[in-house]
Amino acid sequence: MIVALAATLGLQAQAFKGKGDVKGQVGATFQDGGNGIAVTADFGIGENISLGIMTNYILNAERDLSFKPRFEDRADLRLRFNANIGNVFKIDEKLDIYPGLSLGLRNFGGHLGVRYFFTNGFGLYTEFSAPFSRYDSDVVGYEYYNNQFMFNIGASFNL
C-alpha cells in the first residue's frame, strides 16, 4: 500500500504546468560577505513562461565596515521573468530548468534555476544569480549586498 501511494504521488508531481501554475520558494541565500533568506513566487503565464517576484534579506552582514547596515541595505526586491524549459529537454516531468532575467532595486541581472518536485506540492530548488548591470557602479559600503553573484537553495511548493 505504501509503495502504491508513493508511486501515485510521484506520478502526480510535475515541475511546471504552464499557464495558471503558481510556485512558491523559500530558501537560504549565500553570497560574499553575508548569508540570508530568499522568498520567491512565480506565476505561469504561458506554456513555458512565468513572471514572478523575489525578495531576499541578508541576515548576517559580515563586511568589515565602520557602520551598522540598515534594513534597506540588507533587503532587495526583484521582478522576474523565467523561461521554464524542463519539458523541452524531456528529462523528467518532475524537473524544471528555468533561466531568467530579473529587475531589482539594485541591478538588472540573470538567474539559472533548477527545481525538482518529489510530490505534487513539494520539491527542492537551487538557483544561481548574477548582476549584468548595477545601478551604482561605485559600490561602496552596504550597497555591496544583493548586488553580486548569489547562490540559493531551499524548498519549492505548488500553490
Phi and psi in degrees as GROMACS dihedral restraints (atoms count N, CA, C in turn):
[ dihedral_restraints ]
;  ai    aj    ak    al  type     phi  dphi    fc
    3     4     5     6     1   -63.1    20    10
    4     5     6     7     1   -40.0    20    10
    6     7     8     9     1   -64.8    20    10
    7     8     9    10     1   -41.1    20    10
    9    10    11    12     1   -64.0    20    10
   10    11    12    13     1   -41.9    20    10
   12    13    14    15     1   -64.5    20    10
   13    14    15    16     1   -44.4    20    10
   15    16    17    18     1   -62.8    20    10
   16    17    18    19     1   -41.2    20    10
   18    19    20    21     1   -64.6    20    10
   19    20    21    22     1   -40.3    20    10
   21    22    23    24     1   -64.1    20    10
   22    23    24    25     1   -44.6    20    10
   24    25    26    27     1   -63.4    20    10
   25    26    27    28     1   -40.6    20    10
   27    28    29    30     1   -63.9    20    10
   28    29    30    31     1   -37.5    20    10
   30    31    32    33     1   -70.7    20    10
   31    32    33    34     1   -29.3    20    10
   33    34    35    36     1   -81.7    20    10
   34    35    36    37     1   -19.9    20    10
   36    37    38    39     1   -68.2    20    10
   37    38    39    40     1   128.0    20    10
   39    40    41    42     1  -142.4    20    10
   40    41    42    43     1   131.9    20    10
   42    43    44    45     1   -71.9    20    10
   43    44    45    46     1   -47.1    20    10
   45    46    47    48     1  -142.0    20    10
   46    47    48    49     1   124.1    20    10
   48    49    50    51     1   -99.6    20    10
   49    50    51    52     1    -7.0    20    10
   51    52    53    54     1    99.7    20    10
   52    53    54    55     1  -149.5    20    10
   54    55    56    57     1   -55.5    20    10
   55    56    57    58     1   130.7    20    10
   57    58    59    60     1    91.0    20    10
   58    59    60    61     1   -10.4    20    10
   60    61    62    63     1   -73.0    20    10
   61    62    63    64     1   139.5    20    10
   63    64    65    66     1  -129.1    20    10
   64    65    66    67     1   125.7    20    10
   66    67    68    69     1  -118.2    20    10
   67    68    69    70     1   141.1    20    10
   69    70    71    72     1  -123.2    20    10
   70    71    72    73     1   145.9    20    10
   72    73    74    75     1  -139.4    20    10
   73    74    75    76     1   142.3    20    10
   75    76    77    78     1  -133.9    20    10
   76    77    78    79     1   129.5    20    10
   78    79    80    81     1  -159.4    20    10
   79    80    81    82     1  -179.8    20    10
   81    82    83    84     1   -94.7    20    10
   82    83    84    85     1   144.0    20    10
   84    85    86    87     1  -118.4    20    10
   85    86    87    88     1   138.2    20    10
   87    88    89    90     1  -125.6    20    10
   88    89    90    91     1   132.1    20    10
   90    91    92    93     1  -153.0    20    10
   91    92    93    94     1   167.7    20    10
   93    94    95    96     1   -61.5    20    10
   94    95    96    97     1   122.7    20    10
   96    97    98    99     1    91.8    20    10
   97    98    99   100     1    -2.7    20    10
   99   100   101   102     1   175.8    20    10
  100   101   102   103     1   151.9    20    10
  102   103   104   105     1  -124.2    20    10
  103   104   105   106     1   157.2    20    10
  105   106   107   108     1  -161.4    20    10
  106   107   108   109     1  -152.0    20    10
  108   109   110   111     1  -125.5    20    10
  109   110   111   112     1   143.8    20    10
  111   112   113   114     1  -128.2    20    10
  112   113   114   115     1   141.5    20    10
  114   115   116   117     1  -132.0    20    10
  115   116   117   118     1   130.0    20    10
  117   118   119   120     1  -129.8    20    10
  118   119   120   121     1   155.6    20    10
  120   121   122   123     1  -138.9    20    10
  121   122   123   124     1   128.7    20    10
  123   124   125   126     1  -123.2    20    10
  124   125   126   127     1   137.2    20    10
  126   127   128   129     1  -121.2    20    10
  127   128   129   130     1   118.7    20    10
  129   130   131   132     1   -68.5    20    10
  130   131   132   133     1   126.0    20    10
  132   133   134   135     1  -116.9    20    10
  133   134   135   136     1    -3.9    20    10
  135   136   137   138     1  -160.6    20    10
  136   137   138   139     1  -179.4    20    10
  138   139   140   141     1   -56.7    20    10
  139   140   141   142     1   -38.8    20    10
  141   142   143   144     1  -131.3    20    10
  142   143   144   145     1    20.0    20    10
  144   145   146   147     1  -127.7    20    10
  145   146   147   148     1   136.3    20    10
  147   148   149   150     1  -136.8    20    10
  148   149   150   151     1   151.1    20    10
  150   151   152   153     1  -114.7    20    10
  151   152   153   154     1   150.3    20    10
  153   154   155   156     1  -159.3    20    10
  154   155   156   157     1  -172.7    20    10
  156   157   158   159     1  -139.6    20    10
  157   158   159   160     1   145.8    20    10
  159   160   161   162     1  -136.6    20    10
  160   161   162   163     1   141.0    20    10
  162   163   164   165     1  -133.2    20    10
  163   164   165   166     1   144.9    20    10
  165   166   167   168     1  -143.3    20    10
  166   167   168   169     1   157.3    20    10
  168   169   170   171     1  -139.1    20    10
  169   170   171   172     1   127.9    20    10
  171   172   173   174     1   -83.2    20    10
  172   173   174   175     1   118.2    20    10
  174   175   176   177     1   -82.5    20    10
  175   176   177   178     1   -43.5    20    10
  177   178   179   180     1  -120.4    20    10
  178   179   180   181     1    96.0    20    10
  180   181   182   183     1   -79.8    20    10
  181   182   183   184     1   110.7    20    10
  183   184   185   186     1  -100.6    20    10
  184   185   186   187     1     5.1    20    10
  186   187   188   189     1   -68.1    20    10
  187   188   189   190     1   135.7    20    10
  189   190   191   192     1   -84.8    20    10
  190   191   192   193     1    87.0    20    10
  192   193   194   195     1  -127.0    20    10
  193   194   195   196     1   169.8    20    10
  195   196   197   198     1   -89.5    20    10
  196   197   198   199     1     5.3    20    10
  198   199   200   201     1  -135.0    20    10
  199   200   201   202     1   158.5    20    10
  201   202   203   204     1   -86.5    20    10
  202   203   204   205     1   133.0    20    10
  204   205   206   207     1   -68.1    20    10
  205   206   207   208     1   142.6    20    10
  207   208   209   210     1   -88.8    20    10
  208   209   210   211     1   172.0    20    10
  210   211   212   213     1   -55.2    20    10
  211   212   213   214     1   -48.5    20    10
  213   214   215   216     1   -66.3    20    10
  214   215   216   217     1   -20.1    20    10
  216   217   218   219     1   -75.2    20    10
  217   218   219   220     1   -31.0    20    10
  219   220   221   222     1   -93.7    20    10
  220   221   222   223     1   -21.9    20    10
  222   223   224   225     1   -99.5    20    10
  223   224   225   226     1   150.7    20    10
  225   226   227   228     1  -144.7    20    10
  226   227   228   229     1   153.3    20    10
  228   229   230   231     1  -136.2    20    10
  229   230   231   232     1   133.2    20    10
  231   232   233   234     1  -136.5    20    10
  232   233   234   235     1   141.1    20    10
  234   235   236   237     1   -90.9    20    10
  235   236   237   238     1   142.9    20    10
  237   238   239   240     1  -127.0    20    10
  238   239   240   241     1   150.6    20    10
  240   241   242   243     1  -127.8    20    10
  241   242   243   244     1   125.8    20    10
  243   244   245   246     1  -121.3    20    10
  244   245   246   247     1   142.6    20    10
  246   247   248   249     1  -105.1    20    10
  247   248   249   250     1   102.4    20    10
  249   250   251   252     1   -84.5    20    10
  250   251   252   253     1    99.2    20    10
  252   253   254   255     1  -113.0    20    10
  253   254   255   256     1    18.5    20    10
  255   256   257   258     1   -58.1    20    10
  256   257   258   259     1   -39.7    20    10
  258   259   260   261     1   -70.8    20    10
  259   260   261   262     1   -22.3    20    10
  261   262   263   264     1   -65.5    20    10
  262   263   264   265     1   -37.5    20    10
  264   265   266   267     1   -81.1    20    10
  265   266   267   268     1   -14.0    20    10
  267   268   269   270     1    50.8    20    10
  268   269   270   271     1    40.9    20    10
  270   271   272   273     1   -83.1    20    10
  271   272   273   274     1   -57.2    20    10
  273   274   275   276     1  -162.2    20    10
  274   275   276   277     1   131.3    20    10
  276   277   278   279     1   -67.4    20    10
  277   278   279   280     1   -12.6    20    10
  279   280   281   282     1   -85.9    20    10
  280   281   282   283     1    -4.5    20    10
  282   283   284   285     1  -109.7    20    10
  283   284   285   286     1   130.0    20    10
  285   286   287   288     1  -121.9    20    10
  286   287   288   289     1   131.6    20    10
  288   289   290   291     1  -113.0    20    10
  289   290   291   292     1   127.5    20    10
  291   292   293   294     1  -138.0    20    10
  292   293   294   295     1    97.0    20    10
  294   295   296   297     1   -76.3    20    10
  295   296   297   298     1   153.3    20    10
  297   298   299   300     1  -166.3    20    10
  298   299   300   301     1   178.4    20    10
  300   301   302   303     1  -120.9    20    10
  301   302   303   304     1   152.0    20    10
  303   304   305   306     1  -138.9    20    10
  304   305   306   307     1   146.1    20    10
  306   307   308   309     1  -121.8    20    10
  307   308   309   310     1   109.7    20    10
  309   310   311   312     1  -114.9    20    10
  310   311   312   313     1  -176.9    20    10
  312   313   314   315     1   -69.2    20    10
  313   314   315   316     1   -23.6    20    10
  315   316   317   318     1  -113.5    20    10
  316   317   318   319     1   -21.7    20    10
  318   319   320   321     1  -162.8    20    10
  319   320   321   322     1   171.4    20    10
  321   322   323   324     1  -108.9    20    10
  322   323   324   325     1   129.5    20    10
  324   325   326   327     1  -151.1    20    10
  325   326   327   328     1  -171.9    20    10
  327   328   329   330     1  -132.5    20    10
  328   329   330   331     1   163.8    20    10
  330   331   332   333     1  -147.3    20    10
  331   332   333   334     1   157.8    20    10
  333   334   335   336     1  -134.8    20    10
  334   335   336   337     1   122.1    20    10
  336   337   338   339     1  -130.4    20    10
  337   338   339   340     1   159.2    20    10
  339   340   341   342     1  -137.8    20    10
  340   341   342   343     1   133.8    20    10
  342   343   344   345     1  -133.3    20    10
  343   344   345   346     1   144.9    20    10
  345   346   347   348     1  -130.4    20    10
  346   347   348   349     1   126.1    20    10
  348   349   350   351     1   -99.8    20    10
  349   350   351   352     1   124.3    20    10
  351   352   353   354     1   -83.9    20    10
  352   353   354   355     1   -34.1    20    10
  354   355   356   357     1  -130.7    20    10
  355   356   357   358     1  -179.4    20    10
  357   358   359   360     1   -64.6    20    10
  358   359   360   361     1   -22.8    20    10
  360   361   362   363     1  -115.6    20    10
  361   362   363   364     1   -11.1    20    10
  363   364   365   366     1  -135.5    20    10
  364   365   366   367     1   137.6    20    10
  366   367   368   369     1  -154.5    20    10
  367   368   369   370     1  -175.1    20    10
  369   370   371   372     1  -121.0    20    10
  370   371   372   373     1   153.2    20    10
  372   373   374   375     1  -138.3    20    10
  373   374   375   376     1   159.0    20    10
  375   376   377   378     1  -142.1    20    10
  376   377   378   379     1   146.7    20    10
  378   379   380   381     1  -150.0    20    10
  379   380   381   382     1   139.3    20    10
  381   382   383   384     1  -115.0    20    10
  382   383   384   385     1   137.4    20    10
  384   385   386   387     1  -138.7    20    10
  385   386   387   388     1   152.3    20    10
  387   388   389   390     1  -149.4    20    10
  388   389   390   391     1   145.4    20    10
  390   391   392   393     1   -77.6    20    10
  391   392   393   394     1   139.7    20    10
  393   394   395   396     1   -94.6    20    10
  394   395   396   397     1   -37.4    20    10
  396   397   398   399     1  -144.8    20    10
  397   398   399   400     1   124.0    20    10
  399   400   401   402     1   -93.6    20    10
  400   401   402   403     1   146.1    20    10
  402   403   404   405     1   -73.7    20    10
  403   404   405   406     1   -27.6    20    10
  405   406   407   408     1  -124.4    20    10
  406   407   408   409     1   103.9    20    10
  408   409   410   411     1   -72.2    20    10
  409   410   411   412     1   -18.3    20    10
  411   412   413   414     1   -96.2    20    10
  412   413   414   415     1    77.5    20    10
  414   415   416   417     1   -77.1    20    10
  415   416   417   418     1   111.3    20    10
  417   418   419   420     1  -128.9    20    10
  418   419   420   421     1   141.4    20    10
  420   421   422   423     1    68.9    20    10
  421   422   423   424     1  -143.7    20    10
  423   424   425   426     1   -80.8    20    10
  424   425   426   427     1    -1.5    20    10
  426   427   428   429     1   -63.7    20    10
  427   428   429   430     1   -15.6    20    10
  429   430   431   432     1   -60.8    20    10
  430   431   432   433     1   -37.9    20    10
  432   433   434   435     1   -68.3    20    10
  433   434   435   436     1   146.5    20    10
  435   436   437   438     1    61.1    20    10
  436   437   438   439     1    17.9    20    10
  438   439   440   441     1  -130.8    20    10
  439   440   441   442     1    40.5    20    10
  441   442   443   444     1  -157.6    20    10
  442   443   444   445     1  -178.3    20    10
  444   445   446   447     1   -62.2    20    10
  445   446   447   448     1   133.7    20    10
  447   448   449   450     1  -133.1    20    10
  448   449   450   451     1   149.6    20    10
  450   451   452   453     1  -122.4    20    10
  451   452   453   454     1   128.1    20    10
  453   454   455   456     1  -120.1    20    10
  454   455   456   457     1   147.2    20    10
  456   457   458   459     1  -148.8    20    10
  457   458   459   460     1   141.2    20    10
  459   460   461   462     1   175.5    20    10
  460   461   462   463     1  -156.3    20    10
  462   463   464   465     1  -100.8    20    10
  463   464   465   466     1   145.1    20    10
  465   466   467   468     1  -122.4    20    10
  466   467   468   469     1   142.2    20    10
  468   469   470   471     1  -132.9    20    10
  469   470   471   472     1   144.4    20    10
  471   472   473   474     1   -84.9    20    10
  472   473   474   475     1   126.7    20    10
